[in-house]
Amino acid sequence: MAAAGAAQAQTPFDDRLSGDWGGVRSNLADHGVTFELESASYYQGLLSGSGDDDFEYAGRLDALLDFDIGKLGLWEGGLLRTHTEYRYGDLNSNLGGTLLATNSGLILPTGKHEEVVVTSIHLAQRFGDRINVLLGRINALDLLAAIHFLAAGDAVGF
């Protein structure tokens, strides 16, 4: 019998806002499907200086969907990865005429606001311990995010 007050075993998704969805999320991951939805909101404006001093609100949503080809029973070493981004609001990333962006979170994806963009959909195939091949539309920032030194948090990378 477990000691009173012992901590419950954690699932890999206990650190997520929506948790493990009653075990559904872990079950999907065990079968090769992982899904993450990330959101960032920004509210900024100028307190002083030249330019429009109105404060504006904007944000972005990122949906990441991965299919582990081996766990899906097709072949070993493959991963189909997608990244879909949505940016909303019309916040200027160069407030006050700055040379560098005051807010880099809203620079990409480029193009129209209020538009859903698939920035990455690619197949990553591993051959042995040293060879990886990527085929498809690749978001290079996602690859950089997999390097723990450059990214915050634990990214799953190839």
Backbone torsions as a table, in degrees:
resi	resn	phi	psi	omega
1	MET	NA	138.8	-178.7
2	ALA	-72.6	147.6	178.1
3	ALA	-64.6	145.8	179.6
4	ALA	-62.9	137.0	177.5
5	GLY	81.9	5.9	179.1
6	ALA	-66.7	143.3	-179.4
7	ALA	-69.9	142.1	176.4
8	GLN	-72.2	151.9	177.2
9	ALA	-65.2	135.4	-178.9
10	GLN	-88.4	146.8	172.7
11	THR	-94.4	164.3	179.7
12	PRO	-63.3	-10.6	-175.0
13	PHE	-114.2	13.6	179.1
14	ASP	-67.3	-20.1	-180.0
15	ASP	-86.6	2.5	-179.8
16	ARG	-92.5	150.7	-178.1
17	LEU	-58.2	-41.8	-177.8
18	SER	-93.7	4.1	175.1
19	GLY	69.5	-148.5	-175.0
20	ASP	-100.3	6.8	179.4
21	TRP	54.1	43.4	178.6
22	GLY	67.7	28.1	179.7
23	GLY	93.7	-9.6	-178.6
24	VAL	-64.7	-42.4	-178.1
25	ARG	-63.2	-43.8	177.3
26	SER	-64.8	-40.4	179.1
27	ASN	-62.9	-43.5	177.0
28	LEU	-62.4	-43.2	179.6
29	ALA	-63.2	-38.7	177.5
30	ASP	-63.2	-26.5	179.7
31	HIS	-100.1	8.6	170.6
32	GLY	101.0	8.9	-178.2
33	VAL	-121.4	121.0	174.6
34	THR	-124.0	142.8	-177.9
35	PHE	-136.0	131.7	175.2
36	GLU	-133.6	140.2	176.4
37	LEU	-122.8	122.0	-178.9
38	GLU	-118.8	144.9	-178.8
39	SER	-135.6	143.1	174.7
40	ALA	-139.1	134.7	179.4
41	SER	-120.3	145.9	-177.5
42	TYR	-133.6	135.7	174.0
43	TYR	-135.2	111.8	-176.4
44	GLN	-149.8	160.0	177.8
45	GLY	-170.9	178.4	-179.2
46	LEU	-89.8	132.8	172.4
47	LEU	-85.2	-33.1	177.0
48	SER	-156.7	169.4	180.0
49	GLY	107.6	-174.9	-178.1
50	SER	-90.0	147.3	178.7
51	GLY	118.1	177.2	179.9
52	ASP	-68.0	124.1	-177.0
53	ASP	-97.8	13.1	175.4
54	ASP	-69.7	139.4	174.9
55	PHE	-86.2	139.0	-177.7
56	GLU	-124.0	157.0	178.8
57	TYR	-118.1	138.3	176.9
58	ALA	-156.1	172.6	179.3
59	GLY	-171.9	-176.1	179.9
60	ARG	-149.3	151.8	173.2
61	LEU	-123.3	137.9	177.2
62	ASP	-126.0	127.2	176.1
63	ALA	-114.5	124.2	179.4
64	LEU	-118.1	125.1	-177.9
65	LEU	-129.1	122.8	-178.6
66	ASP	-121.3	142.1	175.3
67	PHE	-123.3	113.4	176.2
68	ASP	-80.8	108.4	-172.9
69	ILE	-61.8	-36.8	178.9
70	GLY	-65.4	-45.4	179.6
71	LYS	-68.5	-24.7	176.7
72	LEU	-79.5	-4.1	175.4
73	GLY	86.2	15.7	-177.9
74	LEU	-93.5	-64.9	176.3
75	TRP	-156.7	157.5	-176.5
76	GLU	-81.9	149.2	172.7
77	GLY	86.6	2.8	-177.5
78	GLY	-105.6	148.4	177.0
79	LEU	-143.6	124.3	173.6
80	LEU	-99.6	120.7	-174.4
81	ARG	-121.6	136.8	175.2
82	THR	-128.9	147.9	174.7
83	HIS	-138.3	118.0	179.3
84	THR	-115.5	134.0	-176.4
85	GLU	-124.3	145.4	176.7
86	TYR	-135.4	125.0	179.4
87	ARG	-116.5	132.2	-179.3
88	TYR	-129.1	158.1	-177.8
89	GLY	89.3	166.5	-177.3
90	ASP	-127.0	59.6	-178.0
91	LEU	-87.9	127.8	179.6
92	ASN	-74.2	125.1	-178.4
93	SER	-81.9	-6.3	178.3
94	ASN	-121.1	61.5	-179.0
95	LEU	-60.4	138.0	177.0
96	GLY	70.3	14.8	178.4
97	GLY	75.3	26.6	-179.5
98	THR	-65.3	152.3	178.8
99	LEU	-73.7	-44.0	177.5
100	LEU	-101.0	150.1	-177.5
101	ALA	-60.8	134.1	174.4
102	THR	-79.9	-15.5	179.8
103	ASN	-145.2	98.9	-177.7
104	SER	-80.5	-13.7	-178.8
105	GLY	-66.6	-18.5	-178.5
106	LEU	-111.2	11.3	178.9
107	ILE	-74.1	-43.3	-178.1
108	LEU	-112.3	149.5	-1.5
109	PRO	-76.3	149.5	177.4
110	THR	-74.6	169.3	-179.2
111	GLY	110.0	-159.4	-176.5
112	LYS	-72.3	146.6	171.3
113	HIS	-75.6	164.2	177.7
114	GLU	60.7	34.6	-178.9
115	GLU	-129.2	134.5	176.3
116	VAL	-85.1	128.6	-176.7
117	VAL	-129.3	128.4	172.2
118	VAL	-86.3	103.9	-175.5
119	THR	-88.6	-14.7	179.3
120	SER	-153.5	130.3	168.0
121	ILE	-150.5	108.1	-175.6
122	HIS	-148.6	158.9	175.0
123	LEU	-102.8	125.9	174.3
124	ALA	-108.4	124.8	-179.9
125	GLN	-123.2	128.6	179.0
126	ARG	-99.9	132.7	174.9
127	PHE	-120.0	104.8	-177.7
128	GLY	71.5	-154.9	-177.3
129	ASP	-93.5	-11.6	-170.8
130	ARG	-123.6	-9.5	-174.3
131	ILE	-117.4	125.2	174.2
132	ASN	-126.5	137.4	178.3
133	VAL	-122.9	131.2	176.8
134	LEU	-112.6	135.1	180.0
135	LEU	-137.8	123.4	178.5
136	GLY	135.2	-161.0	176.7
137	ARG	-87.8	120.0	-171.0
138	ILE	-117.1	126.9	173.6
139	ASN	-89.9	106.2	-175.4
140	ALA	-61.2	-27.9	178.0
141	LEU	-66.1	-31.8	175.7
142	ASP	-65.7	-38.5	178.0
143	LEU	-65.7	-40.3	177.5
144	LEU	-66.6	-34.5	179.7
145	ALA	-64.8	-23.2	179.7
146	ALA	-75.1	-14.1	178.1
147	ILE	-87.6	112.0	-170.9
148	HIS	-60.0	-28.0	179.2
149	PHE	-66.5	-31.5	-176.5
150	LEU	-94.3	-16.5	-172.6
151	ALA	-119.1	153.0	173.7
152	ALA	-88.9	139.3	177.0
153	GLY	86.2	-176.7	-178.5
154	ASP	-99.8	106.7	175.8
155	ALA	-96.9	143.1	175.9
156	VAL	-93.3	114.9	-175.5
157	GLY	-123.9	167.4	178.9
158	PHE	-106.1	NA	NA
